[in-house]
Amino acid sequence: MGILMARHNIPEDEAFNRLRRHSQNNNLKLREVALLVGERGTLPGQVERSRRCAR
């Protein structure tokens, strides 16, 4: 959660809500989403979306 909190300047409860929503929307365990955030520095899919918007 700390990575999301720092990157998006959001409080702890919002970071957890984002992890939880991503987990539920993508049928992934919360633990798996947290590991992906730790590896990538953001929620899966966020980098791809921001790259598409930049085009």
C-alpha positions in Angstrom: 0.0 0.0 0.0 2.9 2.3 0.7 3.9 2.3 -3.0 0.4 3.4 -4.1 0.2 5.9 -1.2 3.5 7.6 -2.3 3.0 7.4 -6.0 -0.6 8.7 -6.0 -0.4 10.8 -2.8 -3.4 9.1 -1.3 -4.2 8.0 2.2 -3.9 4.4 3.5 -7.6 3.6 3.2 -7.8 4.7 -0.4 -4.7 2.7 -1.3 -6.3 -0.4 0.2 -9.6 0.3 -1.6 -7.7 0.4 -4.9 -6.0 -2.9 -4.2 -9.2 -4.5 -3.1 -11.2 -3.2 -6.2 -8.5 -4.3 -8.6 -8.4 -7.7 -6.9 -12.2 -8.2 -7.2 -12.5 -6.7 -10.7 -9.8 -9.0 -12.1 -10.6 -12.1 -10.0 -7.2 -12.1 -8.4 -6.3 -12.7 -4.8 -5.4 -9.5 -2.9 -2.0 -10.9 -2.1 -1.3 -11.4 -5.9 -2.2 -7.8 -6.6 0.0 -6.5 -3.8 2.9 -8.6 -5.1 2.4 -7.1 -8.6 2.4 -3.6 -7.2 5.6 -4.4 -5.4 7.2 -5.6 -8.6 5.9 -2.9 -11.0 5.4 0.1 -8.7 1.8 0.5 -9.7 -1.4 -1.5 -10.2 -1.3 -3.7 -13.3 -2.7 -2.0 -16.3 -2.1 1.6 -15.1 1.2 1.9 -17.1 -0.5 0.7 -20.2 -3.4 3.0 -19.9 -1.2 6.1 -19.3 0.9 5.2 -22.3 -2.3 5.0 -24.5 -3.5 8.3 -23.3 -0.1 9.9 -24.1 -0.4 9.0 -27.8 
